[in-house]
Amino acid sequence: LSLHDALPIWIQNITGNLFTSEQGKYLFIWTSAIMFGLRFCAHWIEKTLKLSPIGLLLVCSIIACVGLNLASGMQTFGTALVALGIYAVGKTFFWPTMLAVVGDRYPQTGAVAMSIMGGIGMLSAGLIGGPGLGYCKDRFAGEELNKADAALYAEYKAEKPSAFLNLKSTEAFGLDGKKLGEAKDAKEKTPKQQAVVTADQKGDRATLKADSYIPATMAVVYLLLLLYFKGIGGYKAVRIDEQA
């Protein structure tokens, strides 16, 4: 879940790059408001749709995957509202529902297991999620510009490579931040500057597309868990007195 814990922070950056900074802020508020509101409705949704917590996580994974794929192709502010709104609905219940499952199935651990889960989630968001998204953006933007114009890529290539988890085998050169900033800020862009900005935007889209594989994988895991619980008589909360 680490990438998805970090992605809301990136929503404003990515959408601000694809549209305008002001629109990026509105889209960040939009997704945050959806998540804030829906998290008060988890119990009602489970009871109304007859979903177990694992079933809810499975449905949310599918919705998040669809939302990110739609977001990777958004061209207008209206489509961005729809795509990111769908993604926000999917992401809403990941964090609290996972903690609820831990509490349901392992009540003897008290708050310890949930605290450990929360700590691991926040650490992974900071150490893997944010850096992972940054690495993807650098890699994809560099590849797009290199594919469009190798000579221009050599001119705008960053001095130092980006690497995921400091693994040398993953090193990739993104775009020089200062030169990219100048290209973005130019009121009347030259053909070269426009090509660089376009490659950077394609890198953003590819990053969203790549991130969609995370909830797709999670959906497979939750489906297996759902089948497991079905095999043992269904998902139910474990009570300490029943265990005794």
C-alpha positions in Angstrom: 0.0 0.0 0.0 3.0 2.3 0.3 2.7 3.8 -3.2 -0.9 4.6 -2.5 -0.2 6.2 0.8 2.2 8.5 -1.0 0.2 9.2 -4.2 -2.1 11.9 -2.8 0.9 14.0 -2.2 1.9 13.5 -5.8 -1.6 14.1 -7.2 -1.1 17.9 -6.9 2.3 17.7 -8.5 1.3 15.5 -11.4 -2.0 17.2 -12.1 -0.4 20.6 -11.7 2.1 19.5 -14.4 -0.6 18.1 -16.7 -2.9 21.1 -16.2 -2.2 24.2 -14.1 -1.0 24.5 -10.6 -4.3 26.0 -9.5 -6.2 23.1 -11.0 -3.8 20.6 -9.3 -4.7 22.1 -6.0 -8.4 21.8 -6.7 -8.0 18.1 -7.7 -6.1 17.4 -4.6 -8.9 18.9 -2.5 -11.4 17.0 -4.5 -9.8 13.6 -3.9 -9.2 14.4 -0.2 -12.8 15.4 0.3 -14.1 12.2 -1.3 -11.9 10.1 1.0 -12.7 12.1 4.1 -16.5 11.7 3.5 -16.5 8.1 2.5 -14.5 6.9 5.5 -17.5 7.7 7.7 -19.6 5.4 5.6 -17.6 2.1 5.6 -19.9 0.3 8.0 -23.0 1.3 6.0 -21.4 0.3 2.7 -20.4 -3.1 4.1 -23.9 -3.8 5.5 -25.8 -2.4 2.5 -23.7 -4.2 -0.1 -23.2 -7.3 2.1 -19.4 -7.1 1.8 -16.9 -8.5 4.2 -13.8 -6.4 4.9 -11.8 -8.5 2.5 -14.6 -8.2 -0.2 -14.5 -4.4 0.3 -10.7 -4.4 -0.2 -11.1 -6.5 -3.4 -13.7 -4.1 -4.8 -11.6 -1.0 -3.9 -8.5 -2.5 -5.5 -10.4 -2.9 -8.8 -11.8 0.6 -8.6 -8.4 2.1 -7.8 -6.9 0.3 -10.8 -9.6 1.5 -13.1 -9.2 5.1 -11.7 -5.5 5.2 -12.3 -5.8 3.9 -15.8 -8.3 6.6 -16.6 -6.1 9.2 -14.9 -3.2 8.2 -17.1 -5.1 9.4 -20.1 -6.9 12.5 -18.8 -6.8 15.4 -21.1 -9.3 17.9 -19.6 -10.0 19.1 -16.1 -13.5 17.5 -16.3 -12.1 14.0 -17.1 -9.5 14.5 -14.4 -12.3 15.1 -11.8 -14.0 11.9 -12.9 -10.8 9.7 -13.1 -9.3 10.9 -9.9 -12.7 10.8 -8.2 -12.9 7.1 -9.1 -9.4 6.5 -7.9 -10.2 8.3 -4.6 -13.2 6.1 -4.0 -11.0 3.0 -4.5 -8.2 4.2 -2.3 -10.5 5.4 0.5 -10.8 2.1 2.4 -7.4 0.5 2.0 -5.7 1.9 5.1 -8.6 1.8 7.7 -9.9 -1.6 6.4 -6.6 -3.3 6.6 -6.2 -2.2 10.2 -9.8 -3.4 10.9 -8.9 -6.8 9.5 -5.9 -7.1 11.8 -8.1 -6.1 14.8 -10.8 -8.6 13.7 -8.6 -11.6 13.1 -5.9 -11.0 15.8 -7.7 -9.4 18.8 -5.3 -10.9 21.3 -2.6 -8.5 20.0 -4.6 -5.5 21.1 -3.3 -2.2 19.6 0.2 -3.6 19.1 -0.4 -5.3 15.8 -2.3 -2.3 14.4 0.4 0.0 15.6 3.0 -2.1 13.9 0.9 -2.2 10.7 0.5 1.6 10.8 4.2 2.1 11.5 5.3 -0.2 8.6 2.8 1.6 6.3 4.1 5.1 7.1 7.7 4.0 6.8 7.1 2.3 3.5 5.2 5.4 2.3 8.2 7.6 3.1 11.0 5.2 2.1 9.4 3.4 -0.9 6.2 5.2 -2.0 7.4 8.7 -2.5 10.9 7.8 -3.9 9.3 5.1 -6.0 7.0 7.5 -7.7 9.8 10.0 -8.2 12.0 7.3 -9.8 9.2 6.3 -12.1 8.6 9.9 -13.2 12.3 10.4 -13.9 12.7 7.2 -15.7 9.7 7.5 -17.9 10.2 11.2 -18.7 13.8 10.5 -19.8 12.8 7.5 -21.9 10.1 9.5 -23.6 12.4 12.4 -24.6 15.2 10.0 -25.7 12.7 8.2 -27.9 11.4 11.5 -29.4 14.8 13.2 -29.9 18.1 11.5 -28.6 20.1 14.7 -29.2 17.7 16.8 -27.2 17.7 14.2 -24.4 21.4 14.4 -24.2 21.1 18.1 -23.8 18.5 18.0 -21.1 19.6 14.8 -19.3 20.2 15.0 -15.6 23.7 14.9 -14.4 23.1 12.1 -11.8 20.9 9.0 -12.4 17.9 8.1 -10.3 17.7 4.6 -8.7 15.0 2.7 -6.9 16.0 1.6 -3.5 19.6 2.6 -4.4 19.9 -0.4 -6.6 22.5 0.2 -9.3 20.7 -2.0 -11.8 17.7 0.3 -11.7 19.6 3.5 -12.5 18.0 5.7 -15.1 18.6 9.3 -16.1 15.7 11.7 -15.9 15.6 15.3 -17.0 17.6 18.2 -15.5 15.3 20.0 -13.0 16.7 23.5 -13.7 16.4 23.2 -17.5 13.0 21.5 -17.3 11.8 24.3 -15.0 13.0 26.9 -17.5 11.2 25.1 -20.3 8.0 25.0 -18.3 8.2 28.7 -17.3 8.8 30.0 -20.8 5.8 31.9 -22.0 6.6 31.4 -25.6 8.2 27.9 -25.8 10.6 27.0 -28.6 10.0 23.6 -30.3 12.7 22.1 -28.2 11.2 23.4 -25.0 7.8 22.1 -26.0 9.2 18.7 -26.7 10.8 18.6 -23.3 7.6 19.6 -21.5 5.6 17.1 -23.5 8.0 14.3 -22.6 7.8 15.3 -19.0 4.0 15.1 -19.1 4.1 11.7 -20.8 6.3 10.6 -17.9 3.6 11.7 -15.5 1.0 9.7 -17.4 3.2 6.6 -17.6 3.8 6.9 -13.8 0.1 6.7 -13.2 -0.2 3.8 -15.5 2.6 1.9 -13.8 1.1 2.6 -10.4 -2.2 1.0 -11.6 -0.4 -2.4 -11.5 -0.1 -2.1 -7.7 -3.9 -2.3 -7.0 -4.2 -4.9 -9.7 -1.8 -7.1 -7.8 -3.6 -6.3 -4.5 -6.8 -7.4 -6.1 -5.3 -10.8 -6.9 -4.1 -11.1 -3.3 -7.5 -10.1 -1.8 -9.3 -12.5 -4.2 -7.1 -15.4 -2.8 -7.8 -14.3 0.7 -11.5 -14.2 -0.1 -11.4 -17.7 -1.4 -9.4 -18.8 1.7 -12.0 -17.4 4.1 -14.8 -18.9 2.0 -13.1 -22.3 2.4 -13.1 -22.0 6.2 -16.7 -20.9 6.5 -16.5 -17.2 5.7 -14.9 -14.2 7.2 -15.8 -13.3 10.8 -14.3 -11.4 13.6 -12.5 -13.5 16.2 -13.4 -12.9 19.8 -10.9 -13.5 22.6 -13.4 -15.3 24.8 -14.2 -17.7 21.9 -10.6 -18.5 21.5 -10.3 -19.2 25.2 
